[in-house]
């Protein structure tokens, strides 16, 4: 049974790993970097996590759940539903016109696909994302079933990837246009 101190340390490591993931992607997640960010000894990363894969999984789940919670809060605060959809797909950092933020977000998505151990977590988070996107789109006046939500995501993802390939300075604008066309 974990102690309260142990739970706090594990959480600190998870939060540190999540911050590093957001800043530098999977390549930034190393035991030493996570321990330093958390202000804990290096050995704590292997004490509280059996492997780097387990630590990465915790970071992905932590950031994914943070993003979902932020999306729900934005939707509840009457934020523009279309912007909530774009935040969920491109990341909130994309609001500032950040090409780098969008590029990092899509690198993480592709990187997750290269890590089969993340597949069960991604399958767990996807229905939650779909539900949030469906609710946001319904509030924007577009009731869609799960397949309809998936088609919207596919359209936006394709537009964003094209924008990234072409180094478009405003991938969020491209995504918004694709989303509105799809609706």
N, C-alpha and C positions, 0 to 999 in steps of 0.2 A: 504494500500500500504506500502510495506516495505521500510525502510530508508536504505541509503547506509551503515550506521553503523550497522543496524540490519542484513543486508545481509552479512557484514564482520563477524559479530559474529556467525551467523548461519553457514557460511562457515568454520570458525575456529573450531566450535564444530564438524562439519562433518569430517573435516580433522583429528581432535583429535580422534574421534571415529574410523575412518578408520585405524589410526596408532595402536590403541589398538586392533582392530580386527585382524590386521596382526600379532601382537605380541602374543596375548593370546586367540584368538578366541572369540566366543560369550560370554563366561563367563567373559571376561575382560570388557565388555561393561556395565558399571553402570553409572548412572547420575554423581555421585561424581567423579569417575575416569575420565570421559570425561571432566567435567568442570575443574578439576585440570590440565589435559593435555593441555587444551586450554587456561589456565590462566584466566578463567572467573568465576564469581560467580556460585555457585551450582544452584541457581534459574534460571539461563539463560538456562539451559537444558530444563526445563519445560516451559519456556517462548517461546522459539523458536521451540520446538518440543512438540506436543500434548501428546506424549507417548514415552516410551522406544522403543516400536515397530517402531515408526516413525523414531527415531534416528538410530536404527539398520538398518532400510531400507536405510536410507541416507548413512550410512557407507558402506553397501554392494554395493550400486550403485556407490559410489565414488571409492572404491577399484576396483570394476569390470571395471569401465571405465578407471581407471589408467592402469590396466593390458592390456586392449585392445589397448589403446594408445601406451603403451610401445611395444606391439607386432607389431603394424603397423610401429612404428619408427624403430624397429629392422629389420623388413622386408625391409623397404625402404633403410636402411643403408647397405643392402647386407649381413646381418647376415645370417648364415646357416639356411635355411627354416625349417629343421627338428628340430633344436634347438628352433626356435620360437614356433613350435607346442608344444614341451615339456615344454617350459616356460609357455605357456598358460594353459596347463593341470596340471602341477605339481607346478607351481610357479617359478619365477626367482630365488628365494632363493635355489631351488633344484640344481642349477648349481654348488654350492660349495660342493655337495655331502651331503647336509644337510638332514639327515633322519628326524630330527625334523621339518624342513620346509615343507617337503612333508606330514608328519603326520598332521601337523596343517592345511595344505591346504585341505586335505581330511576330516578332522574333521569339517571344515567349510562347505564343500559341503554337508556332511551328516546333519550337524546342520541346514543348510538352508532348507532341506527337513522336518525337525521337526518344522519349523516355517511357517505355511501356509500363513501368511501375506506376505511372501517373494515370493510366487509363481508367482504373476503377474510380478514382477521385473525380476525374473529368466527367465520367458517366453519372456520377452523383450530383455534381454541380450543374450540369447542362439542363435538367428539367427545372431547376430553380431559376436559372437564367431565362429559359423559355417562358416561364410563368411571369416573371417580371417584365420581360419584353412584351408579352401578350397583354398584360395589364396596361402598360404605358401606351401601346398602340390602340387599345380599346378607349383609353381616355382621350386619345387624339381622334377618335371617331372611326377607328378601323378594327373591327372585331375579326380576329383570325384564329383558326385552329393551329395546332402545333406544326402541321406541314406548312401552313401559310407563314408562320413565324420563321421557320427554317428557310423558306424561299427568300424572305426579306434579308435574313442574315447572309445567305449566300450571295445575294445581289450586292449588299454593302461590302462584304469581304472581297468580292471580285473587283469592285470599283476601287477599294482602298489599295489592294495589291497592285493594280494597274497604276494608280497614282504614285505609289512608292517606287515602282519600276521607272516611272518617268520623272521621278524627283519633283513631283508637283509640290509647290510650297504650301498648299492648303488641302491636305488629304481629308480633313474633316468636312470641308466644303464639298469635296467630291462625294464623300460618303452621304452627306445630307441630300445632295441632288439625287443620288441613286436611290436613297430611301424614299424620297418623295415621289420619284418616278414609279417605284415599285408599288406604292400605295395607290 
